Amino acid sequence: MNTVSAPVDALSGGGNVLVEHTARAAETFVKDFYYHVADSAKYELYRFYRDDSIIIWNGTPKKGVASLNEFFKQLPPTKHTITSIDSHPIAGLEESGGSGVGALLVTAVGSVVYASDAPRGFSQSFLLLQETGKTTFYILSDTFRLN
């Protein structure tokens, strides 16, 4: 996913450029990347995370790429349906020396079917952090909760 190139102060002039770019980036991440991989190639989910990443999955913490990789491999097949996506840039975590957004908070709400079970509601929040010197993001923090 590419970084947002709007300046951090884009909101100060009455424009919503930064919010609009952030919303598009979040929608792309949620619909085109994360849940697509979760539903089709779950064993690849670990690639969205780094060693400093942490997940809180229904109250249970997991940290680090190796631990997350093993965790994802144990999950049953899924089919996610997303009903809403909210996002905003995080002030104070901008890429050092750049004008792009360095961090995004993204929340997805929807339903998930595990294997052949009935659909269950869920919410998931991601703190996406821009990788140093790159135009890509990784998941620093991920909180998932079944409803």
Secondary structure, 3 states (H helix, E strand, C coil): CCCCCCCHHHHHHCCCHHHHHHHHHHHHHHHHHHHHHHHHCHHHHHHHEEEEEEEEECCEEEECHHHHHHHHHHCCCEEEEEEEEEEEECCCCCCCCCCCCCEEEEEEEEEEEECCCCCEEEEEEEEEEECCCCCCEEEEEEEEEEC
